[in-house]
Amino acid sequence: MMKISKNLLTIAFIATTLFLTSCGNDDDAVTVPNVISVQDLTTAIDENPTVGQVVGTVVATQTVGGSTISYSIDSQTPTGALSINASTGELTVVDASLFDFENNPVLTATVSVDGAVNTAVVTVNINNINEIGDFNHGGVVFWIDPTDDTHGLVCTIDDQSTGIQWYNGSNGSTGANGTTIGSGETNTTVIINDQGVGVYAAQLCDDLSLNTYTDWFLPSIDELEEMYNKKAIIDATSMANSGAIIEETYYWSSTEVTTSSAKVFRFTATPWIDNGYKSTSTYNVRAVRAF
């Protein structure tokens, strides 16, 4: 009897010990700390966005869960560009004018979360979008294709001549009769094929090598007119980049009128399209290229 009682007491002691140990392990699991951390964010957005446009989302994680996450921006450069949703971490545009590639190619911010062990570094890269007046693609952007803003026209920031003839010693029909935007390049090729090597308006543009580009041409009459429409912008960008304004005088186009004349554009307060004699008239030239 005494032996049986002793065994029962031993079994009871072991069971009690296992139970207490098990309870102790459960207590340890409950007391594991909830660690909150926040992740860095690198993203990109096209310049000139709209106010309220979503830029990206900062993400915070926690080891256990259950805590309320609250986001805030500690600092940003430039100031006032971004706002953050305190509950979701979503970043949006506040001041769209600050998302300008030419002035701020990269925006940065520091984001914190209440109770987090770290802060997040936000980097927003601004994608350059072609804009009228940009100094890009070798010159000043003065026209952008309305169907595809990756294509357009630029002009040089200086005149290539302040007085040169259109022809190269012989009058005649070259076939350079394009007038529209986009026809200047073809006109120039046609003129050179007809007139040959020499010193004249179309050849001057075709020979130009500027800012790593060699595909310059004499603009068509409509391309010159578009340059007139954007003259104030072209002048401002040209001057800001050590160039010169478009003079208030006549400029040659590549658009032929007759065997002896070609169209010219007068860049004055009252613009004027006229015909210039290929052989005896000498006018200004400003080259153009397409991108």
Buried (B, 14 or more C-beta within 10 A) or exposed (E): EEEEEEEEEEEEEEEEEEEEEEEEEEEEEEEEEEEBBBBEBEBEBEBEBEEEEEBBBBBBEBEEEEBEBBBEBEEBEBEEBBBBEBEEBBBBBBEBEBBBBEEBEEBBBBBBBEBBEEBBBBBBEBEEBBBBBBBBBBBBBBBBBEEEEEBBBBBBBBBBBEEBBBBBEEBEEBEBBBBEBBBBBBBBBBBBEBBEEEEBBBBBBBBBEBEEBEBBBBBBBBBBBBBBBBBEBBBEBBEEEEBEBBEEBBBBBBBBBEEBBBBBBBBEEEEEBEBBBBBEBBBBBBBBBBB
